């Protein structure tokens, strides 16, 4: 499906969708916590639904409610000894969700249940090393990497796991989420620097809500290198808080704030916590560097337009912000340098390539340099045709940029927004955007 967007600026106020990152983690914890957990989550998406589907395949019972999800745990979890008895031989379809795959793989290995994990799109091509090797080293038996379905057998043993900090924080999060299922101490040693560290903060924040504390210390390894050591020593497993509210999603709200920075009167987003563990709240500081006028309040945040200016943006801790930041930088006269973005090549698309292609397709100028982008901005762009390349963030970026172009913009494959934000174009229209969907 294509979206044809007219050059009309966005303005007004909107509620942020629920955090995809928090929802993934909360659903997994709830599926292995005795009792019923009500998760207040105002919105869902293809990725969240993939995690729900996988947990249901293991035996959890999850129903959609008016406020979010009601989760009844995997059989056996409610017993006095709190030992989950998952469905054996289950097929877990992760669809296109990298988070789902990288979280569920350690979980099923910790459960010791034979399972198969599959996916589609670019997911089978996205790397699992060195998580894969660490799981095998600690007792898991896995079929060939890169071939789906990925079959698991054996049972993970506790101990010390080692991972580099510059590959994917999802590997670390997956091991931490699996740790309480082992009922024995587990350590994850991560070499510094640790990129996307805020996502680990989200993981430990949600685990704490389910009664599992994760300690973190900085140490020096035997070879003198700096490491971070995450320690999960709880033998009691997860405990349900009864109910839990999912915060607003800074990653998706970033597109509305970007639209406010390049618009005429600004955009306000309700339901955002400025003290959230989500690292993508850094969008406010980054847009300030680009000249945006930031307003914070107890209900959320707002962005008003100002004279845009180029900046150097290090995105190593917030790579998902590159598309909305690039959308703004494309209109800031001068050259903005986006650095620390090498891992964008491993997203739903090669996001360095697709961000550059989107900007250039609309009449802008963007080139790839090493691990980042150089964007030479212009006050206005012409519009044109952007291939979303199956990447939800590219589709949303193109829609935001289209509001300041002089002509129409056609986004090819715009339905990919369903991956994280199915109501994106509905909310786009509620802010005054003009879009026509074409089959």
C-alpha positions as CSV (number, residue, x, y, z in Angstrom):
1,X,0.0,0.0,0.0
2,X,1.2,3.5,-0.9
3,X,0.6,6.7,1.0
4,X,0.4,10.0,-0.9
5,X,1.2,12.9,1.5
6,X,0.3,16.5,0.7
7,X,2.7,19.3,1.8
8,X,0.7,20.4,4.8
9,X,2.5,21.1,8.2
10,X,1.4,19.3,11.3
11,X,0.3,21.0,14.4
12,X,-1.7,20.3,17.6
13,X,-1.6,17.8,20.5
14,X,-1.6,14.0,20.5
15,X,-1.1,11.2,22.9
16,X,2.0,9.0,22.7
17,X,1.5,5.3,21.9
18,X,2.6,2.8,24.5
19,X,6.2,1.9,24.6
20,X,7.0,-1.1,22.5
21,X,10.2,-1.7,24.4
22,X,8.6,-1.7,27.8
23,X,5.6,-3.9,26.6
24,X,7.9,-6.6,25.2
25,X,9.7,-7.0,28.5
26,X,6.6,-6.7,30.7
27,X,4.7,-9.4,28.8
28,X,7.7,-11.8,29.1
29,X,8.0,-11.2,32.8
30,X,4.2,-11.6,33.3
31,X,4.1,-14.9,31.4
32,X,6.4,-16.4,34.1
33,X,5.1,-14.6,37.2
34,X,2.6,-16.4,39.5
35,X,-0.9,-15.0,39.4
36,X,-2.6,-12.8,36.9
37,X,-1.0,-9.5,35.7
38,X,-3.0,-6.7,34.1
39,X,-0.8,-4.6,31.8
40,X,-2.1,-1.1,31.0
41,X,-1.0,-0.7,27.4
42,X,-3.1,1.6,25.3
43,X,-1.8,0.4,22.0
44,X,-0.2,-2.6,20.3
45,X,1.7,-3.3,17.1
46,X,2.9,-6.2,15.0
47,X,6.1,-6.5,17.1
48,X,4.2,-6.6,20.4
49,X,1.7,-9.1,18.9
50,X,4.6,-11.3,17.9
51,X,5.8,-11.5,21.5
52,X,2.3,-12.3,22.6
53,X,2.0,-15.0,20.1
54,X,5.3,-16.6,21.1
55,X,4.3,-16.6,24.8
56,X,1.0,-18.1,24.0
57,X,2.7,-20.9,22.1
58,X,4.6,-21.7,25.3
59,X,1.3,-21.9,27.2
60,X,0.7,-18.4,28.6
61,X,-2.9,-17.1,28.3
62,X,-3.0,-13.5,27.1
63,X,-6.2,-11.6,26.3
64,X,-6.6,-8.1,25.1
65,X,-8.6,-5.9,27.4
66,X,-10.0,-2.3,27.2
67,X,-6.8,-1.1,29.0
68,X,-4.2,-3.4,27.6
69,X,-3.4,-7.1,28.3
70,X,-4.4,-9.6,30.9
71,X,-1.7,-12.2,31.3
72,X,-2.1,-15.6,33.0
73,X,1.3,-17.3,33.2
74,X,2.6,-20.5,31.7
75,X,1.3,-23.7,33.4
76,X,3.1,-24.6,36.5
77,X,4.2,-21.0,37.2
78,X,1.4,-20.6,39.8
79,X,2.4,-23.7,41.7
80,X,4.1,-23.4,45.1
81,X,7.5,-24.2,43.7
82,X,6.9,-21.8,40.8
83,X,8.4,-24.0,38.1
84,X,7.0,-23.2,34.7
85,X,5.9,-26.1,32.6
86,X,5.9,-24.7,29.0
87,X,4.5,-26.5,26.0
88,X,7.2,-28.7,24.6
89,X,8.1,-28.6,20.9
90,X,6.3,-25.2,20.4
91,X,6.8,-23.2,17.2
92,X,7.5,-19.5,18.1
93,X,6.8,-17.2,15.1
94,X,8.7,-14.0,15.8
95,X,7.4,-12.5,12.5
96,X,9.8,-9.5,11.8
97,X,10.5,-8.6,15.4
98,X,14.2,-8.7,16.3
99,X,13.4,-8.0,19.9
100,X,11.1,-10.9,20.1
101,X,13.7,-13.3,18.6
102,X,16.6,-12.1,20.8
103,X,14.5,-12.2,24.0
104,X,12.6,-15.4,23.4
105,X,15.7,-17.5,22.3
106,X,17.4,-17.3,25.7
107,X,14.1,-17.7,27.5
108,X,13.3,-21.0,25.7
109,X,16.8,-22.2,26.3
110,X,16.5,-21.4,30.0
111,X,13.2,-23.3,30.2
112,X,14.8,-26.3,28.6
113,X,11.8,-27.0,26.4
114,X,12.4,-28.1,22.8
115,X,11.2,-25.3,20.6
116,X,11.6,-23.8,17.1
117,X,11.8,-20.1,16.4
118,X,11.0,-18.7,13.0
119,X,10.5,-15.3,11.3
120,X,10.2,-13.5,8.1
121,X,11.5,-10.5,6.2
122,X,15.1,-9.6,7.1
123,X,14.8,-11.3,10.5
124,X,16.5,-14.6,9.5
125,X,19.4,-12.5,8.1
126,X,19.9,-10.4,11.3
127,X,22.8,-11.7,13.3
128,X,22.6,-13.7,16.6
129,X,26.3,-13.9,17.2
130,X,27.8,-13.8,19.8
131,X,24.6,-14.6,21.8
132,X,24.3,-17.8,19.8
133,X,27.8,-19.0,20.8
134,X,27.3,-18.1,24.5
135,X,24.0,-20.1,24.7
136,X,25.8,-23.1,23.2
137,X,28.7,-22.8,25.5
138,X,26.2,-22.9,28.5
139,X,24.3,-26.0,27.5
140,X,21.9,-25.1,24.8
141,X,21.8,-27.1,21.6
142,X,20.9,-25.0,18.6
143,X,20.5,-25.7,14.9
144,X,22.4,-23.8,12.3
145,X,22.4,-20.0,12.7
146,X,20.8,-18.0,9.9
147,X,18.5,-20.9,8.9
148,X,14.8,-20.9,10.0
149,X,13.3,-22.4,11.9
150,X,16.0,-22.2,14.5
151,X,15.6,-25.3,16.7
152,X,16.5,-25.5,20.4
153,X,17.0,-28.3,22.8
154,X,19.0,-28.9,26.0
155,X,18.8,-26.6,28.9
156,X,20.8,-23.5,29.7
157,X,23.1,-23.6,32.7
158,X,23.8,-20.6,34.8
159,X,27.1,-19.0,35.3
160,X,29.1,-16.2,33.6
161,X,28.2,-15.0,30.1
162,X,30.4,-12.7,28.1
163,X,29.2,-10.3,25.4
164,X,30.7,-7.3,23.6
165,X,29.0,-4.0,24.4
166,X,29.1,-2.7,20.8
167,X,26.9,-5.3,19.1
168,X,23.4,-5.4,20.4
169,X,21.9,-4.6,23.9
170,X,19.1,-7.0,23.0
171,X,21.5,-9.9,23.6
172,X,22.2,-8.7,27.1
173,X,18.5,-8.0,27.8
174,X,17.5,-11.5,26.6
175,X,19.9,-13.2,29.0
176,X,18.8,-11.0,31.9
177,X,15.1,-11.8,31.2
178,X,15.9,-15.5,31.1
179,X,18.0,-15.5,34.3
180,X,15.1,-15.8,36.8
181,X,13.9,-18.9,35.1
182,X,17.2,-20.7,36.0
183,X,16.8,-20.3,39.8
184,X,20.5,-19.8,40.1
185,X,22.9,-16.8,39.9
186,X,23.7,-15.6,36.5
187,X,26.2,-12.9,35.5
188,X,26.5,-11.1,32.1
189,X,29.9,-9.5,31.5
190,X,29.7,-6.8,28.9
191,X,32.8,-5.1,27.6
192,X,32.8,-1.3,27.4
193,X,31.7,0.9,25.7
194,X,28.2,-0.3,26.0
195,X,26.0,1.0,23.2
196,X,22.3,1.5,23.6
197,X,22.7,1.3,27.4
198,X,19.3,2.9,28.1
199,X,17.6,-0.2,26.7
200,X,19.3,-2.2,29.4
201,X,17.9,0.3,31.9
202,X,14.4,-0.5,30.5
203,X,15.0,-4.2,31.1
204,X,16.2,-3.9,34.7
205,X,13.4,-1.4,35.4
206,X,10.7,-3.8,34.2
207,X,12.3,-6.8,35.9
208,X,12.4,-4.8,39.2
209,X,8.6,-4.2,38.8
210,X,8.3,-8.0,38.8
211,X,10.4,-8.5,41.9
212,X,13.8,-9.3,40.4
213,X,16.7,-7.0,41.1
214,X,19.6,-6.7,38.7
215,X,22.8,-5.3,40.2
216,X,25.3,-3.6,37.9
217,X,29.0,-2.8,38.6
218,X,31.9,-1.5,36.6
219,X,35.1,-3.5,36.9
220,X,38.4,-4.1,35.3
221,X,38.9,-7.4,33.5
222,X,42.0,-9.5,33.7
223,X,43.4,-8.0,30.5
224,X,42.9,-4.5,31.9
225,X,39.8,-3.7,29.8
226,X,36.8,-2.1,31.4
227,X,33.7,-4.2,31.8
228,X,30.2,-3.9,33.1
229,X,28.9,-6.9,35.2
230,X,25.2,-7.5,35.4
231,X,24.3,-9.9,38.2
232,X,20.9,-11.6,38.7
233,X,21.0,-13.6,41.9
234,X,17.3,-14.0,42.8
235,X,16.2,-17.6,43.3
236,X,12.6,-16.8,43.7
237,X,11.8,-16.0,40.1
238,X,9.4,-13.4,38.9
239,X,6.5,-12.1,41.1
240,X,3.5,-10.4,39.6
241,X,2.9,-6.8,40.7
242,X,-0.8,-7.4,39.9
243,X,-0.9,-4.5,37.5
244,X,1.6,-2.4,35.6
245,X,1.3,0.6,33.4
246,X,3.4,0.9,30.2
247,X,4.8,4.4,29.6
248,X,4.5,6.4,26.4
249,X,6.9,5.5,23.6
250,X,9.6,8.1,23.1
251,X,10.8,6.3,19.9
252,X,7.6,6.8,18.1
253,X,6.7,10.2,19.7
254,X,10.0,11.4,18.3
255,X,8.4,11.7,14.9
256,X,5.7,14.1,16.1
257,X,8.3,16.2,17.9
258,X,10.4,16.3,14.8
259,X,7.3,17.4,12.9
260,X,6.8,20.2,15.4
261,X,10.4,21.3,14.8
262,X,9.9,21.7,11.1
263,X,6.3,22.9,11.1
264,X,4.7,26.3,11.8
265,X,3.1,26.2,15.2
266,X,4.5,23.1,16.9
267,X,3.3,19.8,18.2
268,X,2.7,18.6,21.8
269,X,2.8,15.0,22.8
270,X,1.0,13.8,26.0
271,X,1.8,10.8,28.0
272,X,5.6,11.1,27.9
273,X,7.7,10.7,31.1
274,X,10.8,12.9,30.9
275,X,12.4,10.7,33.6
276,X,11.6,7.5,31.8
277,X,14.4,4.9,31.5
278,X,13.8,5.0,27.7
279,X,17.0,6.4,26.1
280,X,15.1,7.9,23.2
281,X,13.9,10.7,25.4
282,X,17.2,12.2,24.2
283,X,15.2,13.4,21.2
284,X,14.5,16.6,23.2
285,X,18.2,17.4,23.6
286,X,19.0,16.4,20.0
287,X,16.3,18.6,18.5
288,X,17.5,21.4,20.7
289,X,20.9,21.1,19.1
290,X,19.2,21.4,15.7
291,X,17.5,24.6,16.8
292,X,14.2,23.3,17.9
293,X,12.4,25.0,20.8
294,X,11.6,22.4,23.5
295,X,8.9,22.6,26.1
296,X,8.6,20.1,29.0
297,X,5.6,19.7,31.3
298,X,4.2,17.1,33.7
299,X,1.9,15.7,30.9
300,X,4.7,15.3,28.3
301,X,6.7,17.5,25.9
302,X,6.2,19.8,23.0
303,X,8.4,21.1,20.2
304,X,8.0,24.4,18.5
305,X,9.7,25.5,15.3
306,X,12.7,27.8,15.4
307,X,15.6,28.6,13.1
308,X,17.1,25.3,12.4
309,X,20.9,24.8,12.5
310,X,23.3,21.9,11.7
311,X,24.9,19.9,14.4
312,X,27.0,16.9,15.1
313,X,24.9,14.1,16.7
314,X,26.3,11.0,18.3
315,X,23.5,8.4,18.3
316,X,25.4,5.4,19.7
317,X,23.0,5.3,22.6
318,X,19.9,6.1,20.7
319,X,20.2,4.7,17.1
320,X,16.4,4.6,16.6
321,X,16.3,8.4,16.7
322,X,18.3,8.7,13.4
323,X,15.2,8.8,11.1
324,X,13.3,11.6,12.9
325,X,16.5,13.5,13.5
326,X,17.5,13.1,9.8
327,X,14.1,14.4,8.8
328,X,14.8,17.6,10.7
329,X,18.5,17.9,9.7
330,X,17.4,17.8,6.0
331,X,15.9,21.3,6.5
332,X,18.7,22.8,8.5
333,X,21.0,24.8,6.3
334,X,24.6,23.5,6.6
335,X,25.9,20.0,7.2
336,X,24.7,17.8,10.0
337,X,26.9,14.9,10.9
338,X,25.3,11.8,12.4
339,X,28.0,9.6,14.0
340,X,28.0,6.3,16.0
341,X,25.4,4.8,13.7
342,X,27.0,1.7,12.3
343,X,24.5,-0.7,13.8
344,X,21.7,0.9,11.7
345,X,22.9,-1.4,8.9
346,X,21.3,-4.3,10.9
347,X,17.8,-3.0,11.3
348,X,14.7,-3.8,9.3
349,X,16.6,-2.3,6.4
350,X,20.2,-1.1,6.1
351,X,19.0,2.1,7.7
352,X,22.1,4.1,6.7
353,X,21.3,3.4,3.1
354,X,17.5,3.9,3.3
355,X,17.7,7.1,5.3
356,X,20.1,8.6,2.8
357,X,17.9,7.3,-0.1
358,X,14.8,8.8,1.4
359,X,16.4,12.3,1.8
360,X,17.9,12.2,-1.7
361,X,14.6,11.0,-3.2
362,X,12.8,14.1,-1.9
363,X,15.5,16.5,-3.3
364,X,17.8,16.7,-0.3
365,X,21.5,15.8,0.1
366,X,22.7,12.9,2.3
367,X,25.8,10.8,2.0
368,X,27.1,7.9,4.0
369,X,30.5,8.3,5.8
370,X,31.9,5.4,7.7
371,X,29.5,4.7,10.6
372,X,27.2,7.7,10.0
373,X,25.6,10.2,7.7
374,X,26.3,13.7,6.4
375,X,23.2,15.6,5.7
376,X,23.4,19.0,3.9
377,X,20.1,20.7,4.7
378,X,17.9,23.0,2.6
379,X,15.0,25.2,3.7
380,X,12.6,23.3,1.4
381,X,12.6,20.0,-0.5
382,X,10.7,19.1,-3.6
383,X,8.9,15.9,-2.6
384,X,9.0,12.7,-4.7
385,X,8.8,9.0,-4.3
386,X,10.3,7.2,-1.3
387,X,10.5,3.4,-1.0
388,X,10.0,2.5,2.7
389,X,12.0,-0.7,2.1
390,X,9.8,-2.5,4.5
391,X,11.1,-0.3,7.4
392,X,8.5,1.3,9.6
393,X,10.8,4.2,10.7
394,X,11.7,5.1,7.1
395,X,8.0,5.3,6.2
396,X,7.3,7.6,9.3
397,X,10.4,9.7,8.5
398,X,9.3,10.2,4.9
399,X,5.8,11.2,6.0
400,X,7.2,13.9,8.4
401,X,9.5,15.3,5.8
402,X,6.7,15.4,3.3
403,X,4.9,18.0,5.4
404,X,7.5,20.6,4.5
405,X,8.1,19.7,0.8
406,X,6.7,21.8,-2.0
407,X,5.1,18.9,-3.8
408,X,3.4,15.6,-3.0
409,X,5.3,12.7,-1.6
410,X,4.5,9.1,-2.3
411,X,5.6,6.5,0.2
412,X,5.8,3.0,-1.3
413,X,5.0,0.2,1.1
414,X,3.7,2.5,3.8
415,X,1.8,-0.3,5.5
416,X,5.1,-1.3,7.2
417,X,4.3,1.3,10.0
418,X,2.1,-1.6,11.4
419,X,5.3,-3.1,12.8
420,X,5.5,-0.5,15.6
421,X,2.7,2.1,15.1
422,X,-0.4,0.8,13.3
423,X,-2.3,4.1,14.0
424,X,0.5,6.3,12.6
425,X,-1.4,7.7,9.6
426,X,-4.6,8.1,11.6
427,X,-2.7,10.2,14.2
428,X,-0.9,12.0,11.3
429,X,-4.3,13.1,10.0
430,X,-5.4,14.1,13.5
431,X,-2.6,16.7,13.5
432,X,-3.7,18.2,10.3
433,X,-1.8,16.0,7.9
434,X,-3.3,15.2,4.5
435,X,-2.7,11.7,3.3
436,X,-4.4,9.4,0.9
437,X,-3.8,5.6,1.0
438,X,-3.6,3.8,-2.3
439,X,-3.9,0.0,-2.7
